[in-house]
Amino acid sequence: MDIQNLINSTTEFLEKNDYSHWTIKFYVSSWEFGLLAYMNRLNISDYTPEIGQEFLANTITSEMDAKTVQRRTRRINILNDYLSLGYIRKRSFQPKEYNLQGEIGRNINAYLEYFNRSQSSL
């Protein structure tokens, strides 16, 4: 989808779902002066989640504090959600999976299985 159309559609969605004026203004400003400018420099007009991830990888630095990284990532996740789902999830938490091997890994996996079963029975 063309990035400007995506920004406009996402903005309409945010307005219809009672996001505050200042929140919307903050998102739109960051999309236009950050992501759109980035895409224009690369001569790209169609947005994909891969472009969003590339933007994050190229603009997040080790000097940034965690809150800044979280906010920047959230703004990209909003566009990704609207593009792929047609709505915006409140949280876009993606659990990480780790391949735990060996004796210690088996013990940890057994504990996690036990823990998850005990939590679900509450």
C-alpha positions as CSV (number, residue, x, y, z in Angstrom):
1,M,0.0,0.0,0.0
2,D,1.2,3.5,-0.8
3,I,2.7,5.0,2.5
4,Q,0.7,8.2,2.3
5,N,-2.6,6.3,1.8
6,L,-1.6,4.1,4.7
7,I,-0.9,7.1,7.0
8,N,-4.2,8.7,6.0
9,S,-6.2,5.5,6.5
10,T,-4.5,4.8,9.8
11,T,-5.1,8.3,11.0
12,E,-8.9,8.0,10.2
13,F,-9.0,4.8,12.2
14,L,-7.3,6.4,15.1
15,E,-9.8,9.3,15.0
16,K,-12.8,7.0,14.8
17,N,-11.5,5.1,17.8
18,D,-11.2,8.2,20.0
19,Y,-7.4,8.4,20.2
20,S,-6.6,11.9,21.4
21,H,-5.8,14.7,19.0
22,W,-2.3,15.0,20.4
23,T,-1.5,11.3,20.2
24,I,-2.6,11.3,16.5
25,K,-0.6,14.4,15.8
26,F,2.4,12.8,17.4
27,Y,2.0,9.6,15.4
28,V,1.4,11.4,12.0
29,S,4.4,13.7,12.6
30,S,6.7,10.8,13.3
31,W,5.5,8.9,10.3
32,E,5.8,11.8,8.0
33,F,9.2,13.2,9.2
34,G,10.7,9.8,10.0
35,L,9.4,6.9,8.0
36,L,8.1,8.8,5.0
37,A,11.3,10.8,4.7
38,Y,13.3,7.5,5.0
39,M,11.2,5.9,2.2
40,N,11.5,9.0,0.0
41,R,15.3,8.9,0.3
42,L,15.2,5.3,-0.9
43,N,12.6,6.2,-3.6
44,I,10.1,3.7,-2.2
45,S,6.4,4.5,-2.1
46,D,4.8,1.2,-1.1
47,Y,5.0,0.4,2.6
48,T,5.5,-3.2,3.8
49,P,6.2,-4.5,7.3
50,E,9.7,-5.4,6.1
51,I,10.3,-1.7,5.2
52,G,9.2,-0.8,8.7
53,Q,11.6,-3.3,10.2
54,E,14.4,-2.0,8.0
55,F,13.6,1.6,9.1
56,L,13.8,0.6,12.7
57,A,17.1,-1.3,12.2
58,N,18.6,1.7,10.4
59,T,17.4,4.4,12.8
60,I,17.6,2.8,16.3
61,T,20.9,3.3,17.9
62,S,22.5,1.9,21.0
63,E,22.6,5.4,22.5
64,M,18.7,5.6,22.5
65,D,17.0,4.9,25.8
66,A,14.6,2.0,26.1
67,K,11.5,4.2,26.1
68,T,12.5,5.9,22.8
69,V,13.1,2.6,21.2
70,Q,9.7,1.3,22.5
71,R,7.9,4.4,21.2
72,R,9.5,4.2,17.8
73,T,8.7,0.5,17.5
74,R,5.1,1.1,18.6
75,R,4.6,3.6,15.8
76,I,5.8,1.1,13.2
77,N,3.7,-1.7,14.8
78,I,0.6,0.6,14.5
79,L,1.1,0.8,10.8
80,N,1.8,-2.9,10.5
81,D,-1.3,-3.8,12.4
82,Y,-3.5,-1.5,10.4
83,L,-2.0,-2.8,7.1
84,S,-2.3,-6.5,7.9
85,L,-5.2,-6.6,10.4
86,G,-7.4,-3.6,9.6
87,Y,-7.3,-2.6,13.2
88,I,-4.6,-1.7,15.8
89,R,-3.9,-4.0,18.7
90,K,-3.5,-2.4,22.1
91,R,-0.3,-4.2,22.6
92,S,1.7,-6.0,20.0
93,F,3.8,-8.2,22.2
94,Q,5.6,-10.9,20.3
95,P,6.9,-13.7,22.7
96,K,10.3,-15.0,21.9
97,E,11.0,-18.7,21.7
98,Y,14.3,-20.1,22.8
99,N,15.6,-23.5,21.8
100,L,16.7,-24.9,25.2
101,Q,18.9,-28.0,24.7
102,G,20.8,-30.5,26.8
103,E,20.0,-31.6,30.4
104,I,19.6,-28.1,31.7
105,G,17.3,-27.2,28.8
106,R,15.1,-30.3,29.4
107,N,14.8,-29.3,33.1
108,I,13.9,-25.7,32.3
109,N,11.3,-26.9,29.7
110,A,9.8,-29.3,32.2
111,Y,9.6,-26.5,34.8
112,L,8.0,-24.1,32.3
113,E,5.5,-26.7,31.3
114,Y,4.6,-27.4,34.9
115,F,4.4,-23.6,35.6
116,N,2.2,-22.9,32.6
117,R,-0.2,-25.8,33.6
118,S,-0.4,-24.6,37.2
119,Q,-1.1,-21.0,36.1
120,S,-3.9,-22.1,33.7
121,S,-5.7,-24.1,36.5
122,L,-6.0,-21.0,38.7
